[in-house]
Amino acid sequence: MSKFSMITIVVVSLFSATAFAAGGGIDIPGIGSATGTTGSEVTDSKINVMNNKSTGVTVGGGKIGGAGLSAEMKSAANVNSVVISSSKVKSSTINVIGNESNDVNAYGGTANVNSVSIN
């Protein structure tokens, strides 16, 4: 790897540090990738997802690779759902009530339908 390429990678990494610290990721071809979030805190809150209708939702994703080449497509369908990632939830109410979802498909991806996901 040339000196210029290595300096470029370091500069990109440093300028991406602020965005990466808040949430997101970095991908350096041939080197690697990483994602992450710092999260937040939900306290004394009421979150409602109520009386929604959805039909015909399809997402696709997956990963393929071999001989040093790979491709990845991440996908997620969050239909009438609450998704809270890398956060703390305290003294709060989350309601997913009266929603209707039809024909939801996730091929090689994730589908959260009429749900609460806290991770």
C-alpha positions in Angstrom: 0.0 0.0 0.0 1.4 3.4 -1.0 2.1 6.1 1.6 -0.5 8.3 -0.1 -3.2 5.6 0.2 -2.4 5.1 3.9 -2.6 8.9 4.6 -5.9 9.1 2.8 -7.3 6.2 4.9 -6.2 7.9 8.1 -7.6 11.3 7.1 -11.0 9.8 6.1 -11.1 7.8 9.3 -10.4 11.0 11.4 -13.0 13.1 9.6 -15.5 10.2 9.9 -14.9 9.9 13.7 -17.5 12.5 14.6 -20.2 10.9 12.5 -19.2 7.4 13.6 -19.4 8.3 17.3 -23.0 9.5 16.9 -24.0 6.6 14.7 -23.3 5.1 11.4 -20.3 3.3 10.0 -17.2 3.4 7.9 -16.2 1.1 5.1 -12.6 1.1 3.7 -12.5 -1.2 0.7 -9.8 -3.9 1.0 -9.3 -3.0 4.7 -12.5 -3.5 6.6 -15.7 -1.9 7.9 -17.3 -1.1 11.2 -20.7 0.3 12.4 -21.9 1.6 15.7 -24.0 4.0 17.7 -23.6 5.8 21.0 -27.4 5.6 21.7 -29.5 7.8 23.9 -32.0 7.6 26.7 -35.8 7.6 26.5 -37.2 8.5 29.9 -40.8 9.3 31.1 -42.1 9.0 27.5 -45.2 7.6 25.8 -44.6 6.3 22.3 -47.7 5.3 20.3 -48.0 3.5 16.9 -51.7 3.2 16.4 -54.3 2.5 13.8 -52.0 2.3 10.8 -52.5 0.1 7.7 -49.8 -1.2 5.3 -50.0 -3.5 2.3 -47.4 -4.9 -0.1 -44.1 -4.3 1.6 -41.1 -6.2 0.2 -37.5 -5.9 1.1 -34.5 -7.9 -0.2 -31.0 -8.3 1.0 -28.2 -10.8 1.5 -24.6 -11.5 1.1 -22.6 -13.3 -1.6 -18.9 -13.8 -2.0 -16.0 -15.8 -3.1 -12.5 -15.6 -4.5 -11.8 -12.4 -2.6 -14.9 -10.6 -3.9 -18.1 -10.0 -1.9 -21.2 -8.0 -2.1 -23.7 -7.3 0.8 -27.0 -5.6 0.8 -28.6 -5.0 4.2 -32.4 -4.6 4.4 -35.0 -4.1 7.0 -38.7 -3.5 6.8 -40.0 -1.8 9.9 -43.8 -1.8 9.4 -45.9 -0.2 12.1 -43.1 -0.7 14.5 -41.0 1.0 17.1 -37.2 0.2 16.8 -34.9 1.6 19.5 -31.3 0.7 19.1 -28.4 1.2 21.5 -30.5 3.2 23.9 -31.9 2.9 27.4 -35.7 3.1 28.0 -36.8 4.0 31.5 -40.2 4.8 33.0 -41.8 4.8 29.5 -44.9 3.3 27.8 -44.7 2.0 24.2 -48.0 1.0 22.5 -48.4 -0.7 19.2 -52.2 -1.0 18.9 -54.8 -1.4 16.2 -52.3 -1.7 13.3 -52.9 -3.9 10.2 -50.2 -5.3 7.9 -50.8 -7.5 4.9 -48.4 -9.0 2.4 -45.0 -8.2 4.1 -42.0 -10.0 2.7 -38.4 -9.9 3.6 -36.0 -11.9 1.4 -32.6 -12.1 2.9 -33.5 -9.3 5.3 -35.4 -8.5 8.4 -39.1 -7.6 8.8 -40.4 -6.1 12.0 -44.2 -5.9 11.7 -46.5 -4.5 14.4 -43.7 -4.8 16.9 -41.4 -3.2 19.4 -37.7 -3.9 19.1 -35.3 -2.6 21.7 -31.7 -3.7 21.3 
